[in-house]
Amino acid sequence: MTIETGSKIMRKNKISLDKVQEAFNAAIKRRDGRCMIRDHEPCSGQLECSHFYTVGSSPSLRFYPLNAWTQCQKHHWKHHNAKDWSDANYNRYFDWLNENHREGLEIMSALWGRYIKYTDELKVEIIRLCKEDRLNDLKRLIETELTK
């Protein structure tokens, strides 16, 4: 929402990244519908959106659909509590992505470390695409933003 005051336009409410993340997580859960990456143990807990490259280490890939897959709470926790790259829980995730989405890994490796400025306009577009389950369009949008 904007308020015009003379020649200046002031934003009343900025769109938070949490709101965008909520829409993105819901779209990923609808896309997958089950725990996609797990070890040989049974699943437990509700489905969660899990990022291969964490949001903290790679904010540019935060809303990139190939970087996010659903995992149950147990497997999500195990993945993100891997001690390092040699940890078996981390390797299961990497092996699964390599087998099922090798192109995505290659793209993410090329895009890693680039920067996106999440303007309110971009956030609105991401939310819209997520709510419409247009994740292929979201993928292209993020790739375009990262290659500007």
C-alpha positions in Angstrom: 0.0 0.0 0.0 1.3 3.5 -0.8 0.4 6.9 0.4 1.1 9.9 -1.7 2.3 13.0 0.1 3.0 15.8 -2.4 5.8 14.6 -4.7 6.9 11.8 -2.4 5.4 8.3 -2.2 5.7 6.6 1.2 5.2 2.9 1.7 2.9 2.1 4.6 3.7 -1.6 4.8 6.7 -3.3 3.4 6.4 -6.9 2.4 8.4 -9.1 4.7 10.6 -12.0 3.4 8.8 -14.2 6.0 5.5 -13.6 4.0 7.2 -14.5 0.8 8.8 -17.6 2.4 5.5 -18.7 3.7 4.0 -18.6 0.1 7.1 -20.4 -1.3 7.1 -23.1 1.3 3.4 -23.8 0.7 4.0 -24.1 -3.0 6.9 -26.5 -2.6 4.8 -28.7 -0.2 1.9 -28.7 -2.8 4.4 -29.6 -5.6 6.0 -32.5 -3.7 3.3 -33.8 -1.4 5.6 -36.2 0.4 9.0 -36.5 2.0 11.3 -36.4 -1.1 14.7 -36.9 0.4 15.2 -39.4 3.3 17.4 -42.1 4.5 16.3 -45.7 5.2 14.4 -44.8 8.4 10.7 -44.2 8.4 9.5 -40.6 8.2 8.1 -38.7 11.2 6.7 -35.3 11.7 5.0 -32.9 9.3 6.3 -32.0 5.9 8.7 -29.0 5.8 10.3 -27.1 3.0 14.0 -27.9 3.0 16.7 -26.0 1.1 19.8 -27.7 -0.2 21.8 -24.5 -0.1 20.6 -22.9 3.2 18.9 -19.5 3.2 21.7 -18.1 5.4 24.5 -19.4 3.2 22.9 -18.6 -0.1 20.1 -16.0 0.1 20.0 -15.6 -3.6 18.7 -19.2 -4.0 16.1 -18.8 -1.2 13.1 -18.8 -3.6 14.7 -21.0 -6.3 12.4 -24.0 -6.7 15.2 -26.4 -7.6 16.9 -25.6 -4.3 13.8 -26.6 -2.2 12.3 -30.0 -1.6 9.9 -31.3 1.1 11.2 -33.4 3.9 9.6 -34.7 7.1 10.7 -32.9 10.3 13.1 -35.8 11.2 14.9 -35.9 7.9 15.0 -32.2 7.5 16.6 -31.9 11.0 19.1 -34.6 10.1 20.1 -32.9 6.8 20.6 -29.5 8.4 22.5 -30.9 11.4 25.1 -32.6 9.2 28.5 -31.7 10.6 30.1 -31.2 7.2 30.2 -32.2 3.6 31.4 -35.7 4.5 28.3 -36.4 6.8 26.1 -39.2 5.4 22.9 -37.1 5.9 24.3 -34.3 3.7 25.5 -36.8 1.1 22.0 -38.5 0.9 20.6 -35.1 -0.1 23.4 -34.4 -2.6 23.1 -37.9 -4.1 19.3 -37.6 -4.5 19.7 -34.2 -6.2 22.5 -35.5 -8.4 20.4 -38.5 -9.5 17.0 -36.6 -9.9 18.0 -33.0 -10.7 21.6 -32.9 -11.9 20.8 -29.9 -14.1 19.5 -28.0 -11.1 22.7 -28.7 -9.2 24.7 -27.4 -12.1 22.6 -24.3 -12.4 22.7 -23.6 -8.6 26.5 -24.0 -8.6 26.8 -21.5 -11.4 24.4 -19.0 -9.7 25.7 -19.5 -6.1 27.1 -16.3 -4.6 25.2 -14.0 -6.9 23.0 -11.3 -5.4 19.3 -10.5 -5.7 17.7 -7.3 -4.4 14.3 -8.5 -3.2 12.3 -5.3 -3.9 8.6 -5.2 -2.9 7.7 -5.6 -6.5 9.8 -8.7 -6.9 8.3 -10.1 -3.6 4.8 -9.5 -4.9 5.6 -11.4 -8.1 7.2 -14.3 -6.2 4.1 -14.6 -4.0 1.8 -14.5 -7.0 3.7 -17.2 -8.8 3.8 -19.4 -5.7 0.1 -19.0 -5.0 -0.6 -19.9 -8.7 1.8 -22.9 -8.4 3.8 -21.6 -11.3 7.1 -22.8 -10.1 8.7 -23.1 -13.5 7.9 -19.4 -14.1 9.4 -18.7 -10.7 12.5 -20.6 -11.6 13.0 -18.6 -14.8 12.3 -15.3 -12.8 15.0 -16.1 -10.2 17.5 -17.2 -13.0 16.8 -13.9 -14.8 17.3 -11.8 -11.6 20.6 -13.6 -10.9 22.0 -13.1 -14.3 21.3 -9.3 -14.6 
